[in-house]
Amino acid sequence: MGYDFFVTPGGWAEICSGQDPKAVATTCIAAGILAPDSEGKASRVMRVNKSQPTRWYVIPHGGLTKFKQRDGGVVRDVLDDVVDADDDVAADGGFMSNV
């Protein structure tokens, strides 16, 4: 059991501070850390809590497990904020869903 993280585009840009968010997303998708939409886009449109459809970057629990097992590099630099989030509080610009 773990948490999926849902990050807004603004939150993703903040997480990637100092890095190119598109390049980071591509790296994270290739590493299995970020779950792309059905068309392969880095973020997906979802309706959360009965709100209007909104674009989110989805980091599934399994992606975080893969991240923790990796050596580092740019992925480690930009996702530390997400991994360090408390069990009850998501990184700024997103939220967690218990799975």
N, C-alpha and C positions, 0 to 999 in steps of 0.2 A: 504494500500500500504506500502511496506517496501523493505528491501534489503535481498537477499540471500548472504551468504558469502562463497567463495570458497578458501580453504586454502591448500597450497602444503604440502606434507609430512614434509618437512623441517620447514615450518611455524607452522605446528601442533606440532612438537617436541619442538619448541621454546615456543609456547603458553603453553605447558604442562611442561615447565621447572620445575624440581624438583619433577615431578610426572611421573608415568609410562604411556606413551602415549596410549598404548593398553588398559589399565585399564580405563583411562579417556574416551576413545572412547566408550568402552562398557557401561560405566555409562551414557554417553551422549545419546547413542542410546536408552537405556532403558528408559531414561527420555524424549525421543522425541525431543531432542535438536540437534542431529546429524542424518542426513538422510543416511542410509546405501545403498549400491547398491542392485541390485535384488537378489544377492546371500547372502545378510546379512553382507558383508564385510563393514568395517567402512569407507573406501574410495572407490571412483569409478573412472573409466577411462573415461575422457571426452575430446573432442576436443574443445578448446576455442580459439576464434579469428583466426580461420583457421590454428592453430598450429598443431603440431603432437599430437596424443592422449597422455594425461598426467593424472596422478593419482591426485585426489583432495578429500579433506574432505569437505562435503557440510553441511553448517549450514543454513537451510532455515529460512526465516523470522518468520514463525510460531514457529520454534525452539527457536529463540531468545525471542519471547513473552513468551513461557513456561519457559525459563531460568529466565527472569525477575520476574516471578511470584513465583519462587521457593525460598526456604529459604537460600540455599547456599551450604555449604559443599565443597567437592573437585571440583564440577562443577563450582561453583562461583569462586573459586581460579584460575582455569586455563582459564576460558573464559572471565575474566574481560577485557583483551586486545581487544577482538573482540567487546564486547558490548560498550566499550568506544571509538571505532573508530568513527571519524567524518563521517557525511553523505556522504562526497565526497571521503574519503580515507579509504581503508581497512587496517586491521592489517598487519604487515610485513608478507610476504610470501603468500599473497593471494589477492583477489579483491572482490568487491561487484557487484552484478547484481540487478538492479532495477526490482521489480516484481509488 
